Amino acid sequence: MQTPIRPINNDNGNAFLPLLGFAVAVTLILLTQVLFIVPAGNVAVVTTLGKVTGEPRSAGPNFKIPLIQNIAMFDIKTQVRPEEFSSLTKDLQVIEATATIKYAIRSNQAGRIFRSIATANQQVYGRIVQPSLLKALKSVFSQYELVTIASEWNSISEIVQEKVSEELSKFGYVDVQGLDLTGLRIAEEYRAAIEQKQIADQRLLKARTEVRIAEQEAKRYNTLNQSLNDQVLYKLFLDKWDGTTTVVPGLPGSGQAPPVIVQGKRRPGGPVGRSGEPV
């Protein structure tokens, strides 16, 4: 008599699968709470129960304590921000322009930034950079008249950059890497005055150049004139004398009159008259 074959009972295995799936899900959740990735060009500030802990974390995989520690990302790449502004000049004229500033957060200052002034990367410009930029712009432009600002725009841009760097260096949060001023806008009635000022400056520069050249030429001729004394002139004459020109000489260095050159030929042995002609 054959023993009947009983089917294999997989109920125990099927019951284990939900437990395995649950364990995997919990593990993944814990990993996402423990492991975090800092993107390139960023640093992460880690806080423990709201307090900054340690140095900012650099790019790459990092770990934190779940539920207790949180992170705040700060972008340390160069940021470019245009800022439209208006300001009064020294002669109380209103100008409008755009200042484009390039800056970068100092990576080792991210924790201090989080503690003292900005808890998010988006707050850095408005709370740190923008106030110093506007202060520097108004400070610099108030020192110059409108005509000077228009004619020396590039130089003033450099002055503003130095002023902004000076203001921001007091706090040490960011580094200024460049600043450009563009799009100067002024009232139409002042454009003609500015153009006339630029033309006058060009003419003045040309006149000064011509005067300087004339002074150099006069100095050169004066030096040459002082060097050409009687002895030098006599030596130059002897070097060029053809041996036939009649000469009534004066002795070099004797205090007598300089040599008198008389054109014409003298008869052999003949005297020279008062007029210098052979007699």
C-alpha positions in Angstrom: 0.0 0.0 0.0 1.5 3.3 -1.0 1.8 6.3 1.4 0.0 9.4 0.1 2.3 12.3 -0.7 1.5 15.4 1.4 2.1 18.9 -0.1 4.9 21.1 1.4 3.5 23.7 3.7 5.1 27.2 2.9 3.0 29.1 5.4 6.0 29.6 7.7 8.2 31.0 4.9 5.5 33.3 3.6 5.0 34.7 7.2 8.7 35.5 7.3 8.7 37.7 4.1 6.8 40.6 5.7 9.2 40.6 8.6 12.1 40.7 6.2 10.6 43.6 4.2 9.9 45.5 7.4 13.5 45.0 8.6 14.9 46.3 5.2 12.6 49.3 5.3 13.6 50.2 8.9 17.3 49.8 7.9 16.9 52.1 4.9 15.1 54.7 7.0 17.8 54.6 9.7 20.5 54.9 7.0 18.8 58.0 5.6 18.7 59.4 9.1 22.4 58.5 9.8 24.1 59.0 6.5 24.0 62.2 4.5 25.9 63.4 1.4 27.4 66.9 1.2 27.4 68.0 -2.5 30.6 69.4 -4.0 31.0 73.1 -3.5 29.0 73.0 -0.2 29.7 72.5 3.5 27.2 71.2 6.1 26.8 72.7 9.6 25.7 70.0 12.1 23.6 71.0 15.0 22.9 68.8 18.1 19.6 69.8 19.7 19.9 73.2 18.0 23.5 73.9 19.0 26.3 73.9 16.4 28.5 70.9 16.8 32.1 70.7 15.6 33.5 72.1 12.3 31.5 72.3 9.1 31.5 69.0 7.2 33.1 68.9 3.8 31.9 67.4 0.5 31.2 63.6 0.5 29.4 61.1 2.8 29.0 62.0 6.4 27.2 60.6 9.5 24.9 62.1 12.1 22.9 60.9 15.1 19.3 60.3 14.1 16.6 62.5 15.6 19.1 64.4 17.7 21.3 66.0 15.0 20.3 68.1 12.0 22.2 69.7 9.1 22.2 73.0 7.3 23.9 73.3 3.9 25.9 76.4 2.8 27.1 77.0 -0.7 30.8 78.0 -0.7 31.1 78.4 -4.5 31.5 81.9 -6.1 28.1 83.7 -6.1 27.2 86.4 -8.6 24.5 88.8 -7.6 23.4 92.0 -9.4 22.1 94.8 -7.3 20.2 97.8 -8.7 20.7 100.9 -6.7 20.3 104.7 -6.6 22.5 107.2 -4.8 23.1 110.9 -4.4 26.3 112.4 -5.7 28.3 115.2 -4.1 26.4 117.8 -6.1 23.1 116.3 -5.0 22.3 114.6 -8.3 20.5 111.2 -8.4 22.2 108.4 -10.3 21.0 104.8 -10.9 23.1 101.9 -11.9 23.7 98.1 -11.3 26.4 96.7 -9.1 27.2 93.1 -9.8 29.2 91.6 -6.9 31.1 88.3 -6.8 31.6 86.7 -3.4 32.1 83.4 -1.7 31.4 82.2 1.9 34.5 81.2 3.8 34.0 77.5 4.4 35.4 77.6 8.0 33.0 80.4 8.9 29.8 78.5 8.1 29.2 77.5 11.7 29.7 81.1 12.9 27.3 82.3 10.3 24.7 79.8 11.4 25.1 80.8 15.1 25.1 84.6 14.6 23.3 85.8 11.5 21.9 83.3 9.0 20.5 79.8 9.5 20.0 79.2 5.8 22.2 79.7 2.7 19.5 81.9 1.1 19.8 84.4 3.9 23.5 85.1 3.5 23.3 87.7 0.7 20.4 89.7 2.3 21.9 89.7 5.8 25.6 89.9 5.2 26.6 91.1 1.7 23.8 93.4 0.6 23.9 95.8 3.6 27.7 96.3 3.2 27.4 96.7 -0.6 24.8 99.4 -0.4 26.7 101.2 2.4 29.9 101.3 0.3 28.1 102.5 -2.8 26.4 105.4 -1.1 29.6 106.3 0.7 31.7 106.4 -2.4 29.3 108.2 -4.8 28.6 110.9 -2.2 32.3 112.0 -2.5 32.2 112.7 -6.3 30.3 115.1 -8.5 28.1 113.7 -11.4 30.5 114.7 -14.1 33.5 113.0 -12.4 31.5 109.8 -11.8 30.5 109.6 -15.5 34.0 110.3 -16.8 35.9 108.1 -14.3 33.4 105.2 -14.1 36.0 102.4 -14.2 38.2 103.9 -11.5 35.2 104.4 -9.2 34.2 100.8 -9.7 37.6 99.8 -8.3 37.1 102.1 -5.4 33.7 100.7 -4.6 35.1 97.1 -4.7 37.9 98.1 -2.2 35.3 99.8 0.1 33.0 96.7 0.0 35.9 94.4 0.8 36.9 96.6 3.6 33.3 96.6 5.1 32.9 92.8 4.8 36.4 92.1 6.1 35.2 93.5 9.5 33.0 90.4 9.9 35.1 87.8 8.1 32.1 85.8 6.8 32.8 86.2 3.0 35.5 87.1 0.5 34.8 89.6 -2.2 36.1 88.3 -5.6 35.0 91.1 -7.9 32.6 94.0 -8.5 31.3 95.6 -11.8 29.3 98.8 -12.2 27.1 98.9 -15.3 24.1 100.7 -16.7 24.7 104.2 -15.4 21.5 106.2 -15.7 21.3 109.9 -15.3 18.9 112.7 -16.3 19.1 113.8 -19.9 19.8 117.4 -19.1 23.2 116.4 -17.6 24.4 114.3 -20.5 25.4 117.4 -22.6 27.3 118.9 -19.7 29.2 115.6 -19.2 30.1 115.4 -22.9 31.4 119.0 -22.9 33.5 118.2 -19.8 35.0 115.2 -21.5 35.9 117.2 -24.6 37.4 119.9 -22.5 39.5 117.4 -20.6 40.8 115.9 -23.9 41.8 119.4 -25.1 43.5 120.2 -21.8 45.4 116.9 -22.0 46.5 117.7 -25.5 47.6 121.2 -24.6 49.6 119.9 -21.6 51.3 117.4 -23.9 52.2 120.1 -26.4 53.6 122.3 -23.6 55.7 119.4 -22.2 57.1 118.7 -25.7 58.0 122.4 -26.2 59.7 122.6 -22.8 61.7 119.5 -23.6 62.7 121.0 -27.0 63.7 124.3 -25.4 65.8 122.5 -22.8 67.5 120.5 -25.5 68.4 123.6 -27.6 69.5 125.5 -24.4 71.9 122.6 -23.6 73.2 122.5 -27.1 73.7 126.3 -27.1 75.7 126.2 -23.9 77.9 123.5 -25.2 78.8 125.4 -28.5 81.5 127.9 -27.2 84.1 129.6 -29.4 86.6 126.8 -29.2 84.0 124.2 -30.2 82.8 126.3 -33.1 86.4 126.9 -34.3 87.2 123.2 -34.2 84.0 122.5 -36.2 85.1 125.1 -38.7 88.6 123.6 -39.1 87.1 120.2 -39.6 85.0 121.5 -42.5 87.4 124.1 -44.0 88.2 123.5 -47.6 91.6 125.3 -47.5 90.5 128.1 -49.9 88.0 130.2 -47.9 89.6 133.4 -46.6 89.5 133.6 -42.8 90.3 136.4 -40.5 90.9 134.3 -37.3 90.5 135.2 -33.7 92.5 133.2 -31.3 90.4 130.7 -29.3 90.3 131.5 -25.6 92.1 134.9 -26.2 89.0 136.9 -25.6 89.2 138.4 -29.1 86.5 138.4 -31.6 85.5 135.1 -33.1 86.8 134.1 -36.5 85.4 135.9 -39.5 84.8 133.8 -42.6 85.0 135.7 -45.9 84.0 134.0 -49.1 86.4 134.1 -52.0 90.0 133.3 -52.8 93.0 135.2 -51.8 95.9 136.0 -54.1 99.1 134.3 -53.2 101.0 136.6 -50.9 98.3 139.3 -51.3 97.0 141.3 -48.2 93.4 141.3 -47.2 91.6 144.6 -47.2 89.2 145.9 -44.6 86.3 144.6 -46.6 87.8 141.1 -46.5 88.5 141.1 -50.3 92.0 140.4 -51.6 93.9 143.5 -52.7 
